[in-house]
Amino acid sequence: MLLTVKNNQRRLYQQIVSQFHGHRHFPVESCDFEAGHGRQVRWQLRARNATDVIRERWLCASWIIELVSTGRRDEKAFHRVHY
């Protein structure tokens, strides 16, 4: 099961975001590029084991994932980060 954490869950969101800052090891990293239909998108995925603090709040959580999309859509630049 994959769940998106929104910024309205501030403590959990901040705990997850903090795990992706700095020079940390990510056991899973992947990158892809997509072009077509008026858009050019670069997808970057990084994942790591959830910390004990996160597992305490979300019992079934085993991984935390960061998905970053950057590029151009209809000649407009964008940058989105999802957790």
SULHUUR-V436593 format. One record per residue. N is the residue number from 1. RES is the residue in three letters. SS is DSSP state (2 for helix, 1 for strand, 0 for the rest). Layout:
# SULHUUR-V436593
N:RES:SS
N:RES:SS
This chain:
# SULHUUR-V436593
1:MET:0
2:LEU:0
3:LEU:0
4:THR:0
5:VAL:0
6:LYS:0
7:ASN:0
8:ASN:0
9:GLN:0
10:ARG:2
11:ARG:2
12:LEU:2
13:TYR:2
14:GLN:2
15:GLN:2
16:ILE:2
17:VAL:2
18:SER:2
19:GLN:0
20:PHE:0
21:HIS:0
22:GLY:0
23:HIS:0
24:ARG:0
25:HIS:0
26:PHE:0
27:PRO:0
28:VAL:1
29:GLU:1
30:SER:1
31:CYS:1
32:ASP:1
33:PHE:1
34:GLU:1
35:ALA:1
36:GLY:1
37:HIS:0
38:GLY:0
39:ARG:1
40:GLN:1
41:VAL:1
42:ARG:1
43:TRP:1
44:GLN:1
45:LEU:1
46:ARG:1
47:ALA:1
48:ARG:1
49:ASN:1
50:ALA:0
51:THR:0
52:ASP:2
53:VAL:2
54:ILE:2
55:ARG:2
56:GLU:2
57:ARG:2
58:TRP:0
59:LEU:0
60:CYS:0
61:ALA:0
62:SER:0
63:TRP:1
64:ILE:1
65:ILE:1
66:GLU:1
67:LEU:1
68:VAL:1
69:SER:1
70:THR:1
71:GLY:1
72:ARG:1
73:ARG:1
74:ASP:0
75:GLU:0
76:LYS:1
77:ALA:1
78:PHE:1
79:HIS:1
80:ARG:1
81:VAL:1
82:HIS:1
83:TYR:0
